[in-house]
């Protein structure tokens, strides 16, 4: 079981396990730049990986990915994304290099995912925020979310042919 928001601690293992059987790539920083240049925190040295491909952020018990406009894209569970929350056992593809997301102590690196990544509605977000005491109990999260500027870009790309 994963910790609730705000309970993320350094002893929780965070790694990307290559599906080709290579050694896991440990994510040890709060903000990890992924790409092919030497300046990246997590270096994937292949020409189809952009110089600065994506960033992975560990915050409030979550692992969040943001594509940085990469040429060959970033996919989570087969869906090309601009940004996404990563859950244990999600399949992450950086260009065509695929990894299994490993979160938590004792998490098997190549376990079969039991449920796909899913969107959260405002009620679920409100419950998480209340557990984390980020908002007063009576404040409506829908009003809180609407105070922020809406991102004009969708989180994922439309499916081809539809």
N, C-alpha and C positions, 0 to 999 in steps of 0.2 A: 504494500500500500504506500502510495506517495504522500509526502507531507502536505498539509494545507498551505495556502499562501502565507508567506511570512515565516514559515518553519524551515526554509531551505538553509541547510548548514553545509559547511565545507566537507564533512565526512561522507556526504551523499556522492556516490560515484556518478560521474557524467562522462560518457564516452560515445564515440561513433565506432561501431564494429564493422569493418569492411566485409561485405558479403563474399568477396573473393577469398576470404580466409586469412588475410593479413593481420598484423597486430592491431589492437584497438587504438584509436586516436583519442587520448584523454583530453577533456575540456576542463581546464583548471582555473581559467580567469572568468571574471564577471562578464566581460565583453571579449569575444574571440573573433578575430578577423580571419576568414578562410579564403585562400587563394593560392596562386602559384608563385608569387614573389617571396623573396627571403624576408621581407618586412611583415609578412602575415604570421599570426600566432599559430595557425594550423595550416601548414603548407602541403598542398597537393600539386606536385610538380609535373603536370601534364599540360600540353598545349591547348587542349579543349577546355581547361579550367581558366577562367578569367584571372587577371592579375589580382584584383580584389573582387572575389566572386560573391561572397555573402558574409553576413555577420551573425553570430549566435550569442544571445544575451541570456545570462542566468539572473533572474530577478523574481523576488517574491514567490519562490517555490515553483516558478515556471521556467521553461526553456523556450525562448522565442527566436525564430529565424527571420532574417530580412535579406532578400536578394538585393544585390547592389547594381542591378542593371546588367547582369552577366549576359554574355553572348549566347551561351548554350543552355542557360536556364538552371533552375533549382526545382526539384520535384519532391513532394511529400506524399507517400503512398500512391505514386503514379500521377498525381495532379500537379501540373506546373503552377508554382506560387510566386508571389512577390513577397509575401510575409505569411508566417504560420506559427502556431504553437506546436512544439514537438512533445509527444508523449512517449512513454516507454514502448519499445518495439516498433515504433513508426519506421518506415523505410524512407530514407533520405537519399536522393540522387543529386549529386553536385556534378553538372555536366552529365557524363554517363558513368560516373563512379558512385556505386551504391553502398550505403551503410545502414546498419540497424542502430536505432537510438537506444542507448543503455542508460537508465536512470535508476539510482537507488542501490543500496547494499544488497549483495547476493543476487542481483538481477542476472539471469542467464543471457549471455550476449547474443545468441542466435535463436531465442525463443520465438515461436510463431505468434504474431499479434492476435490478441483475443478480441479487440474491438478497434475500429478505425478512429482516427482523429475526427472530432465532431465540433460543430460550432456551439457556442454557449449563448443562451438567450439572456435577457436582462435580469430575470429572476435568479438564474444561477450565478451571475456575476454579483448581484446584490448579496446573495448568501455568502459567497466567498469573501466579499468586502467586509461584511459584518463579522465573520469569523476572524478576520485580520484586524478588525476595529479601525479600518481605514475611513469609514463613513459613519456618522451617527446613525443609530438604529432607525430613526424615523425619516431619514432623507431618502427620497426616491432616486434609485440609480439611473433611471431613464433620464431624469432631469440633469443629473450629474454628467452623464455621457454626452448629452446634447450641448453642454457648455463648451466642448472642445470642437475644434475645426474638423470637419469631415474630410477624410482622405478621398480625393476624387478617383484614385486608382483602386480597382477591385483587388481583393486578396489573392484571387486565383485567376488564371486565364480561362476564357471560354473553351469548351471542348471543340476540337476540330470537326468541321462538318455540321455544326449545330449552332 
